Amino acid sequence: MLPGLMMDYPLTMTHFLLRARTFFGGREVVSRNPDGSLHRYTYRDYYVRTEKLAKALLRLGVRPGDRVATLAWNHYRHLEAYYAVPGIGAVLHTLNLRLHHTELSYIASHAEDSVIIVDRSLLPLLSQFRKDVRSLRHVIVMSDDGDVEGGDLDYEALLGAESPGFDWPPLDERSAALMCYTSGTTGAPKGVLYSHRSTALHTMMLCMVDTKGICEADAVMPVVPMFHANAWGMAHAAVGVGANLVFPGPDLSPGSVLDLMASERVTFAAAVPTVWLGVLSLLDENPGRWDLSAIRMISVGGAAAPPAMIEGFDTRHGIHIRHTWGMTETNPLATISRIKSGVSATGSDAIATRAKQGFAVPFVEQRHVDDSGTVLPWDGKQMGELQVRGPWVASSYYESPEGADKFTSDGWFRTGDVVTIDEHGYVLITDRAKDVIKSGGEWISTQALENAIMAHPSVLEAAVFAAEHEKWGERPVAAVVLKEGKAATKGDLAAHLEGRFEKWWLPDDYLFIDQIPRTSTGKFKKLDLRARYGKHLMAPKSP
């Protein structure tokens, strides 16, 4: 082997922080406060405060490898922790504030968090589990008035006691930088430990034109929470290229999101489908109310984006949706759906393609296998479990040997998603393995049915789940939420689906409900629907 003669320059997150200060000091970070007012400062200000936080944490005894947790909304102080903690060699652990306190107790204890940085508004949640976290040494409260009780520390007072100037320590690019836990839908939550190297590579990938194309000219708005898979890397990418950052705070209602997008001339925003469904509905009800002409792209992920939603933004509002797929274990972006050369780019064909999860981004590889582990052909028909590998894909879980079966002997991660892959490489998720319906021994794709039902003009959301059946074992039932002021009957929905699928695919019943239960990350919680209505078809029907 002939070695290359290149410098061994470490790929660490500190580089992005220093770059923002050096080249983009005048660019802005805007945060909406809980009272609706805006906090605004520059990257130059941001850098100085991040330095001070790093020094304060070191003074409190935080050492390399220690876990420093955050329990916070999306705002500028959270962003300061995003870089200060990894920058001193510690590990930033974002706690999901939508979890039950018993889950948070387990996660913080399992991670052995030594410090928790918490929004004052979330202290009641922290109080329900902090005593259970034996490793916890300090609680730092992010408060505007300095009114901190007991032995807790005030965030602003800590920063105020430090002087500017700091020599960031040299770091090993393979050392841990960030930590997130899975939602625990299939057992106890499991920790995913990201390295500086994996995060740096993922960040640069997000800035490629054929992925998200995040650049200095952007105003990036991560509606997706900073505790949800690191806000999908949006904050890291924005800092890395010097883009303006716009944080929405705790109010994620459609009107609030639209007001901020319009007033701050947001060019790129990212959120789960439930957020964008609400935004689309409000835009349809109030045409011309918001000036969204600055928007170049909206990114959607976390769950499948209905084709009707993609088409609605396109045709009625001129807004381009880019569909992505990933997981906590993939840091998170793994595939992205865009129309590439050789694929139909017009009409319904283009919408159908863009509604797929897309093909793997650079440095990520994809395949799908059957139950025996045999790799399947890319024919768009055969369904199998999606597997991925790459430099920002987890190789194991943190201190969780029970999760070893998610990793294959030949180095692939088993996602648990049942998919087809077509001849162009586009992945289409047909179900999660735990949600797939097997009726009479044949698979039925709940996602395909949901997308079709949500194309009905009266339907806001739909979740299809398996109900028990005496003859077929399982049959599909659709839980449906109608748009406000709209009406539809079971017969209307059945007629809407007729001819689109094989008859045995069609739901046996439609249940009209007020709200579909969701997980902490906004996905439909079909296990709850099964528990509540799973015996629905077994019960005697009223005359």
Buried (B, 14 or more C-beta within 10 A) or exposed (E): EEEEEEEEEBBBBBBBBBBBBEEBBEBBBBBBBBEEEBBEBBBBBBBBBBBBBBBBBBEBEBEEEBBBBBBBBBBBBBBBBBBBBBBBBBBBBBBBBBBEBEBBBBBBBBBBBBBBBBBBBBBEBBEEBBEBBEBBEBBBBBBEEEEBEEEBBBBBBBBEEBEEEBEBEEBEBEBBBBBBBBBBBBEBBBBBBBBBBBBBBBBBBBBEEEBBBBBBEBBBBBBBBBBBBBBBBBBBBBBBBBBBBBBBBBBBEBBBBBBBBBBBBBBBBBBBBBBBBBBBBBBEEEEEEBEBEBBEBBBBBBBBBBBBBBBBBBEEBEBBBBBBBBBBBBBBBBBBBBBBEEBEEEEEEBBBBBBBBBBBBEBBEBBBBEEEEEEBEBEEEEBBBBBBBBBBBBEBBBEBEEBEEBBEEEEBBBBBBBBBBBEBBBBBBBBBEEBBBEBEEEBBBBBBBBBBBBBBEBBBBBBBBBBBBEEBEBBBBBBBBBBEEEEBEBEEBBEBBEEEBEEEBBBBBBBBBEEBBBBBBBBBBBBBBBEBBBEBBEEEEEE
